[in-house]
Amino acid sequence: MDFPQYRSCSQGFTLLEMLAVSTMVGILAVIAVPSWVAFLQQQDLSRKAEAVDLVFRQAQALAKKNNQSYIVEFQNKNGLPQYSIYTTNATSPPWQNLTETPNRIQLNLAQGTKIIFNHDGSVDDLSPITVDEKITLSLVGASQASKRCVIVRTLLGVTDIGRNEACN
C-alpha cells in the first residue's frame, strides 16, 4: 500500500495570522466607532434644525396662502421636542414630534414658545418670539457640547440656521 506524499507548499492563512488581522481590525473599530457615532449625532441634530426652519417656512406659506395669521408653537413633552402650526382661532392645536426618540434632543427657547406670522408671512408685532430670537437644539448627554439653532433674522420672517457659538 502506497501512501500519498504531502506537498511542502502551504495554502491559506495560519491561525496566528488570522488572529493578528482580527486584533488590528478590532483596534481600528474601537478607535473609529465613537467618532462615527458623534458624526451621526451631529447629522441628526442638523436635520432637526432644518426641520424647525421648514416648520417656519410652512407656517409662513400657509399664512400667505390663506390670508390669515398662523402660530408656530414649540414644547418639550415627555422628553420629545414638539411643534404645532395653527391659526389664531384654533381651539386645540395638533402637536407633532420633531424626533421619535425621547430624551435625545433638547429644545430651548429664550423668550417664548410661539411665533406668530401675519397674513403676509411676516412676524407679528404681538409675537413672543421676535427678531434675533434663537430656537436652540442640543444633544442630551453628548460627549461634545454641540448646538444648532434657528434664528429669526428679520421682521419679514427670514430665518437662518446657526451652529455652536452662534447659538449662545
Secondary structure as GFF3:
##gff-version 3
##sequence-region A 1 168
A	DSSP	alpha_helix	15	66	.	.	.	ID=ss1
A	DSSP	beta_strand	70	77	.	.	.	ID=ss2
A	DSSP	beta_strand	80	87	.	.	.	ID=ss3
A	DSSP	beta_strand	96	97	.	.	.	ID=ss4
A	DSSP	beta_strand	105	109	.	.	.	ID=ss5
A	DSSP	beta_strand	114	117	.	.	.	ID=ss6
A	DSSP	beta_strand	134	139	.	.	.	ID=ss7
A	DSSP	beta_strand	147	152	.	.	.	ID=ss8
A	DSSP	beta_strand	159	163	.	.	.	ID=ss9
A	DSSP	three_ten_helix	164	167	.	.	.	ID=ss10
###
